[in-house]
Amino acid sequence: MPRTSHWIIRSLSHVDVILLVLVLLLLGISLAVVTSASGESPARITGHLVNIALALGVMVVMANVPPHLLSKVGPPLYAVGIVLLVGVALFGEIRNGARRWLDLGFMAFQPSELLKLALPLMLAWYFQRNEGGLRTKHFFVAGALLAMPFLLILRQPDLGTALLIGASGFYLLFFAGLPWKVIVGGGALGAASLPVVWGLMHDYQRQRILTLLDPSSDPLGAGYHIIQSTIAIGSGGLFGKGWMQGTQNQLDFIPERTTDFIYAVFGEEFGYVGAVLLVALYLAVVARGLLIAARAPTLFGRLMAATVSLNLFTYVFVNMGMVSGILPVVGVPLPLMSYGGTALLTLLLGIGILMSVATHRQLNKS
């Protein structure tokens, strides 16, 4: 028994208290909103609690893995991810016109979720290994490592996940020292190629962008999600209608309200003041992550902590923009709020890496 207590205390010593408090606050809000959005469904509430408990356990385990061991996981994890993406392209299960899942018999697995973590680990390992003599060729190699999963996921098609993984890779290249002339040149090339990209997009992807510009053009079809979510957020007013009192939510007008559109439920029930406090909590997590990155003693730790932090910011920005009607609907859950085990597990894996970088820095210093 004393040994068990000692092991628990030693494991918890690697948990960053500030990050833990912020994450628990967000998960507490999430539980309340999922309860309301699901109509107090026991299955949803229990499932969410189980997901939270498992993800928190994984976060603590990850916090105890030293960064130098994490860096060694990058290449094999990336290789497995690429193989699985090729497997999806050849044998994947098709749902709603997209080939994104592998049927494992007991569950359907989406390998693109694995790449959200494997790609930053791989790139950070690569730059750490070449830290002493980074040249232009190293950024070309890193660009190729980024392009492979990006193109495979884009082919599924899953534009939202491909763009998020592309953003993740760009953050890492930027913090590794990608020259500004390459960034500016790439941006200009990207802008110039937009007409070509538009021509290559699927019909439903073009429809999403057109719907963003004019949701009322198809109010019962493509524009339904945006119209209902903006009505819900707008009707919340300054202080909201109160927990479990949102009419748009309770009358089932908001689609996918426990997952991608949970922010519409939150906005209706807690209003503008609640939304400001929620954004403040997210910004506090991002700020804490960037502070950990600035204090990290190794290039790998700095790159991973900064990339994980900006990834969280990007996911929050894209989801809130999507639900508020300023970005196209791309199917991105709200971090630490939406119901869903895989996304929550991936996010808390990233938070665990932040904690590992923070606490092992302190050990190295002492």
N, C-alpha and C positions, 0 to 999 in steps of 0.2 A: 504493500500500500504506500509506504513512504517513497518507494522508487517511482510509483505511478504519479504521485503528487509532484515529485521533483521533475519528472519528464514533462508534465503539463505546464508547470511554472517556467521551465526552460523554453518550451515551445512558444508560450505566450510572450516571452521576453523579446521575441522577434516581431511582435505585432506593433506597428506604429499606432500609438493611442489616438492621435489626432485624426488620422485616416479612418481608423476603426469607428470612432464616434460619428464622423460624417457619413460613412457608409451605413451604419445602423440607423441613423436618422432618415436617410433616403429609403432604406428598406422598410422602416416602420410606416412611412408615408405610403409607400407602394402597397403594403399589406392592407392599409385602410382603403385605398382607392380601388384595389382589386376586389375587396369585399363588396364595395358599393357597385362597381361596374359589373360584377358577376351576379348581382341580385342575391348576395349572401349565399352563394352556392357552396355547400360544404366540400364538394369535390375540388373546386377551384381553390378555395382557401387552404385546404389541406395540402393540395399539390404545390401551392406557392410556398407554404411553410417548409415542406420537404425540400423543394428546390433551394430555398434560402439557406437551410441548415447544411445541405451538401456543399453548396457553393462557398459558404463561410469556412467549412472544414477544409476545402481545397485551398482557400486563400491562406489559411494558417499554415498548412503544409508547405505551400509555395514560399511563404515568407521565411521559412526555415532552411530553404535551399540556398546556399551561397551563390552569389552572382557568377563566380568562375565555373561552377558546375552547370548553371543555367546556360552559359554560353556554349557549352559542349553539346547541349541538347538541340541547339539550332539546326545544324546541318542534317542530322538524321530525321528530325521532325519535318523539316522542309521537304526532304526527299520523299518521305511517306505521303505528305500532303500532295505533292505533284503526281505521284503514282495514283493516288485515290482520285484526283481530278481527271486523269486520263481514263481511269476506270469508269468514272461517271459519264465521260464522253462516249465510251464504248458500250457500257452495260447499264447506265443509270436509269432510274425509274422516272417516268414522265408524269408530271402532275400539272394541270392547268397550262399545258403547252410548253412547260420548261423541264429540262432534264438536269436536275440538281441533286438528286438523292441516290444513295446506294442502299438497296434493301439487304439488311444484315440478317433477315429472318425474324429476329425478335424486336427490331426497331429500324427506322429509316434514318440514315446518317447523312448529314450535309457536310462534305469535306471542305467547302469554302470557309466554314466557320473555323476550321483548324488553321487555315492559312492566315487568319487575322492575327494569330499569335506566332505561328511558325515563320512568317516572312520577316517581321521585325527581329526575331531572335537570329535568323540566318544572316541578315544584313549587318546587324550589330556585331555578330561573331566575325564576319568577314572584314569589317573595318577595324575591329580590335586587332585582328591578326596582322593587318598591314599598316598599323598605326604609325610605325616609324618611317614609312616612305610612301605615303599616299600620293598617287599620280592620277592623271586623267583616265588612264586605262582602267583603274580600279572602279571609277564611277560608271564607266561603260559596262563593266562586268556586273556591277550592282544593278544597273538599269536592266540588263538582260535577266537577272534573277527576279526582278520585279515584274518584267513583262510576261514571263511564262505563266504564273498563276493569274495575272490580270486578263490575259487573252483567253485562257481556258475557262475562266468564270464568265467572261463576257459572252463566250460562245454558248453558254448553257440555255438561254440567256438569263443573266442576273446583273443588270446594269448597276443597280444600287450597291450590291456587295462589291462588284468590280471597282467602282469609283472609290468606295471606302478603303479597300485594300490598296488601290493606287495612291490615295492620299496618305495612308500609313507609310508606304514606301517612300513617298516624296519627303515626308517629315524627316525620316531617318537620313536620307541623302542630304537634306538641307543642313541638319545638325552635324553631319559628318564633314561638311565643308564644301558642298556642291557650289561651284563658282556662279556668281550672279549673272555673268554673261550667258551661261547655259540656261539658267532659269528664265531670263528675259527672252532668249531666243526660242526656248521651248514653248513659252507662253504665246509668243507671236505666231509660231508655227501651228499651235493648237487652235488659236483664233482663226487663222487663215483656212484651216481644214474643216471648220464647222459645216460648210455646205456639203462636203463629202461625207462627214459623220451623219448628217441628217439623212442623206440618201441611203446610208447603210443601216439605219435604225429600223427596228421592226415597227409594224403599223401601230401596235398597242403602245409602244414607247413614244412615238410621235403624237399619238392621241393624248397621252398623259400631259405632254407639254402644252398642246393646244387647249386641253381642259383647264390647265393652270391659268392660261390667259383669259379664258371665258368659261367658268364652270357652268353657267346657266345654259350653255349650248346643248347640254345633255344632262338635265337635272336628275333624272331617274336612272341614269347609267353611269358613264364615266365621271360625271361631276358630283355624284351623290355623296361620296365620302367627304370631299372638301366642303360642300355646302353645309352638310350636317355638323361637321366638326367646327366650322367657323361660327355657325349659329349658337352652338353650345358654349364656345369660349366667350362670344360676345354677350350672351345672356347672363353670364356669371357676374358681370359688372365689377364693381370695386372690391367687394368682400365675398362674392359668391353666394350661392343659394343654400349652402350648408351641406355637411356630409350626408350622403344618401338622400338628398333633397333635389338633385338635379333632374328636371323634367325630361330633357332630351335624353339623358342616360336612363332614367327609370322607365321611360316609355319606348325604349329600344330603338331610338332614332339614330344613335351613334353606332356605326359599324366597327367591328373588331375592337371594341372598347376596352377589353382587358389586355390587349397586346399593342399593336402599332398605334392605335388612336386613344390610348389611355390618358394622354395629356388633355384631350378635349373634355374628358370626364373631370379631371382635376381642375381645369380652368372654369368649368361650369359650377363646381361645388365650392371652390375656394377663391375664385375671382382673381382680380389683378394683383392684389396684395399677396395672395398665396403663390401666384406665378413668380412674383419678384423674389420671394423667399426661397422658392424652389431653385430658381436660377442662381441665387446667391450660394446655395449649398453646393451646386455643381461647380461654380467658379472656385469655391473654397477647396474642393477636391483637386481641381486642375492646378490651382496655385500651390497647394502642398506638394503635388507631384513635380512641378517645375522647380520648386525649392530643393526637393530631394535630388533632382537631376543636376542642379547647379553645385551641390555639395558632394556629388559622387566622385570617388577617387579614381575610377577607371573610365576609359572611353566607352566600354560596353555598358556600364551602369548609367552613364550620362545619356547615351543614345536611347537605351530602353526606357528609362524613366521619362524622358522628354516625349518620346513617341507614344507611350501608353497614355500620358496625360493629354496630349493633343488629340489622340484618337477619341478619347472620352468626350472632349469638347466638340469634335466634329460630329459624333453620333448624336449628341444632344441637340446641336444646331440643326442638323438635317431633319431629325424627327420633329422638333418644334416648328421648324420652317414648313415641313410637309403638312402637319396638322393645322397650322395657322393659315395655310393657303398661299405661302410665298415661295414654296419650292414644289416641284412635281412629287407625286406620290410614288415612292420607291421601296416601300416595305421595310423600313428600318425601325426597330423597336426603340423605346426610350430607355436609356441605360439605367439599371437598378430600379426601374419602375414597372416596366411591362412584364406581364406574365410570360414565362418561357424558360425552360431549364438550360438549354444549350447557350443562349445568349448571356444569361446570368452567370453561368459557370465560366465562360470565356472572359467576361468582364472582371470577375473576382480573381481569376488567374492573373490578370494584368495588375490588379491592385496588390495581389500577393507579391508580384515582382517588384513593385514600388517599395513595399515594406522590406523586402529582402535587401534592396539597394540601400535603403535608409539605415536599417539596423546593423547590417554587416559593415557599413562605413564606420559606425560608432565603435564596433568591436576592433576594426583595424586601427582606428585612431587611439583607442585605449591600449 
